[in-house]
Amino acid sequence: MKKLLSAVVLACVAAGGAQAQATAGSGQAWPSAKPITLVVPFPPGGSTDTVARAIGPKMQERLGQTVLTDNKPGATGTIAAGQVKRAAPDGYTLFVTSLGPLVIVPHLMKGLQYDPLHDFDPITIAVQAPNVLAVPASSPYKSVADVLAALKKDPGKVTFASSGNGSSDHLTAAVFWQQTGTTGIHVPYKGGGPVMQDLLGGQVDLSFQNINAVVPHVKSGKLRALAVTSKQRAATLPDVPTLAEAGVNGVDVYSWQAVLAPKGLPGDVRSKLHAAVVAALADPAVKKQFADLGFETVANTPEQFAAYQQQEYVRWKKVIEIGKITAE
């Protein structure tokens, strides 16, 4: 009798274990094992960190699981990218990043520990924002036409500041030069903060800065915005023309932040994650927060994200090669 009872107990345990294993394997139990971590490849306080910390709480509400933000700065975002690539594709580790580590840095640095096009499962592009061609309020340049005239007359005197070699603002200037057949003096800084300080002080002539960094100074009258790099005028700067309106085509440039997962994410988990991120982006408070910063909500499909990443990857590779741009 005892042997029979033991056999029944063992059979029940085995059946329960098999059922739990099947549930875990099918992804039905996700997310229940542990918190979801949003890995951000930059320090706290920047645009990418802002996106992660805005969507995290809303994802947590929808999924019923704790969502944490983990900042892993270093090597232009590549350290965090490598870490996420090596993480288990179980839906508990996500990568919230700007375009840099995905479509720019791979053309500037050798020996990366990840393949940006094949080592991640795209979830969605969260937001995008144009850059703004800005000058100090005291600048003699009142329009894009004034800038082009100065570049053509004396290209060795017009300075363009950027937050570093290979940065979005540097590459926007490179596209601008390539499309207009001009050139200027590139002045790289270590980050956007020092750029804004010297731009405001008139130590440099121009800069293609992220719109969220420029808007407060434009509205206070300390900077003059000459053009935006978006296809349409920016809602936060409705009186500022696009570069196309100013006569310069082919310089539609956006900085963007996106959400990805390690390659191999189960389909049902990927669908739940996408729905959670899109819902977070659609939250009225989050949308207002982003709009106030000059961000446009994108929230596209994984397939649309993958296609756009491929397009951007090819574009920036060409710009970097033509401009002979290096990370040094």
N, C-alpha and C positions, 0 to 999 in steps of 0.2 A: 504493500500500500504506500509506504514511504517512498519507494523507488518510483512508483507511478506518479505520486504527487510532485516529486522533484522533477520528473520529466515534463509534467504539465507546466510547472513554473518556468523551467528552462525554455520551453517552447514559447511561452507567453513573452518572456524577456526577449528571446530571439526575434519574435514577430514584431514586438514593440520597437526594438532596435532597427529592424529592417524598415519599418514604417517611418521612423524618424529620419533614417538615412535617405529614404526616398523623398521625404518632404524637403530635407536640406538640399538634396541633389536637384530637385525640381525648381528650387528657388522660392517655394511658397512661404518659407519661414522668414525670408528677407523682408525688412531688416529687423532682426531680433537678437543677433549674437553679440553685437558690440556697437559702440558709437560709429557714426560715419564721419570721416575726417576729410576736410577740404584742404588740400596742400596748396599753399600759395608760395610761389618762388621768389617773392620780394618781401622787404620789411613791412611792418604795419604802417598804415597811414596813406599808402599810395592808392591809385585807382583800382588795381587788381584786388588788393586787400579789402577795399571798400565794397566791391562787388560781392566777394565771398561772405563778408560779415552781414551784408544786406539780405542775401538769399538764404543763408544758413538757418536762421530762426524760422523762416517760413517753410523751408523744407522739413524742419523738425516737426512743425505743427501738422503737416500733411502726412508724414511717414510714421509719426509716433516713436521716433528714435532720436537720441541726442545727436546733434550735428556740431562738430568742432572745427575751428579754423586753426591750421598749423602753419606758421610762417617759416619757410626754409630758404632764406636768401643765400646768394652766392653764385659766382661764375655766370652772371647774366641769366639766371634762371635755370641753368642746365643741371645743377646739383639736384634740385627738386624734381626736375623732369626724369632724371635717372632713377631717383628713389621711387617715383610713382610707377615707372615702367617695371621695376622689380617687384612691386607689391602684388598681392594675390588679386586676380580679377573677380572679386566677390561682391563688389558694390560698396565696400566699406572704406575704400580709399579713392578719392577723386582729385583731379588736378584742375585748379582754377588759375588760369594763366592769361597773360597778354599774348599778342601775336609773336613777340620776340623769340622765345624758345622754339616756336613751331615753324616759323617761316623766314626768319631773318638770321638768327644766330647760327643755324646750321651751315650757312654760306660764309660765315666769318671765322668759325672756330673748327679746328680739326680734332679728331679723336673723341667725339661725343659718345657718351655711353647709352645713347638711344637713337632710334630712327623716328623722326617726328611724324612721318606719313604712315608708318606701319606698326608702331609699338603702342598705339593708343586707340581706344574706341571713342569716337567723337560723340558727345551728348548734345550740346548746342552752343552756338555763339550767343552769349548773354546780351552784351551791349556793344555798341560801336560809337565812336565820336570822331569828328573831323579835327584836323589841326587848323590853326589860325596863323596867317602871316601877320605878325605884329611888329610895330616899331614904337620907339618912345614918343611921347606926346610932342616933344620938341623936334622930332625928325623933320627934315625937309621933304621926305617922301609922303605924299598925300594919297597916292594911288599905286596900283600895280604897274601902270604905265610909267610912273616916275622911277620905280625900281628898275624896270627893264632898260630905261634910257640911261640910268646911271651905270648899270652893269655893262652895257654896250660901249659906253664912253670910257669908263675907267674901271674895269673889272678887278683890278688889284687893290681897290680901296674899300669895296663894300663887304662888310663882315656879316656872316650868318652864324649865330651862336646855336649850339646844340647841347643836349645833355650827355653827349659822348659819341665816340666813333661807332657807327653802325646803329645808332638809336633811330627811333621813328622820325624824330625831327631832323636828324642829319639826312636820312634817306629821302625825306620829303623835299629837302633842299636839293638833293642830287637829282631827283625826278624833275623838279622845277628847272634846274639848269639844263638837263638833257632835252627837255621838251621845248625850251626857248632858245637853245643854242648859245647860252651864256654861261658864265661861271662867276663865282664869288670866293671870298676867303672864308673857309670853314674854321670856326673857333670852337673846339670841343671842350666841354666842362665835365665835371664829375657829378652829374645829376641835374635835375631840372631847377632845384632851388637856387644854385649859384647863377644859372642862366637868367632867371627872372630878376635877380638882384642887379646884375650888370645891364640887363635890358632896360630896366626901370631907371637905372642911373645914367643911361646913355653911353656906356662903355663899348657897346656893340650896336650895330645898325639895325639888324633884323633877326627874327627867329620864327620858325614854324613850331609853335608851341601847342600842346594839347588844349582844347577849348576850355576845359574846367580850370586850368591854371591861368588863363588869360582873361576870362569874362569879368572877374571882380575888378581888375585893373583897368579894363576898357570902360566899365561903367563908372569908375571913379575918376576917369579922365587922365590917368597916368600913362596909359598905352593907347595907341591907335591901331585898330584892326583894319587891315587893307583887303583881306579876302579870306574865305574859308575853303578848305579842300574837299568839302562834301559836294554831292551832285545837286543838292538843293540847299537853299539858305538855311542856316541853323536857327532853330526857334529861339535860342537865347541871344542871338545877335541878328535879328531880322533885317537890319539895315545894312549889313555887310554883304557885299556880293560874293558869289562863288568865283573861283579862279576862271572857270569857263566863261562866266559873265564878263570877267575882266579881260577876256581874250586869250587865255592860256588853257589849252585843252590837254587832256591826258594826265592831269595831276589830281585825279580823284583819289584821295588817300584817307583812310580811316585807321585809327588805332582801335583795337577790339580786344575784348576779354571773353574767354570761352571756358567751357567745362568739359573735361575728358575723363576717361577711366583707363586703367591698364587693359591691354588687349586681351580679349577672350571673355568679356563680360557676358553672362547668360542673357538671352534675349528678353526674358520676362523682367529681369532686374533692370536691364537697360531701359525698357519701356517705362517702368515705374520711376526710375531716376529722371528720365526726360520729362515725364508728366509733373513730377515734383518741382523740378527747376523752372519749367515753364509757368507753373502755377505761382511760384514765388515771384517770378518776374512780372506776372500780371497783377500782383497785389497792388492796390491803389497807392498805399504808402510807399512801397518800393519804387513804383513807377514815378511818383512825384520826386522822390529822393534823387533818382537817376536823371530825371528831366532837369531838375534844378542844377545839376552838375554839368549839363550839356550832353549827357549820354542819350542815345537812341536805343530803345529796347529792340532786340532782334528776335530771340527765342525761335530760331529755325529748327528744322529737323536734323537728325544726325547725317542724313544723306546730303542735305544742302550744305551743312557745315563741312563735310568731307570734300565736296566739290569746290567750295570756296577756299578751303585751306590749300588744295592743290593749285588753284589759280594764283593765290597769293605767293605760294612757294616759288612758282615759276617766275612771277613778276619780279620779286625782290632779288632773286638769283641774277636775273638779267641786269637790273639796276646796279647791283653790287659789282658785277663783272665789268660793265661798261664804265662805271665810275672808278674802277680799280680801288674799291673801298676795302679797308682792312680794319681789324679790331684794335690795332695799335695806334 
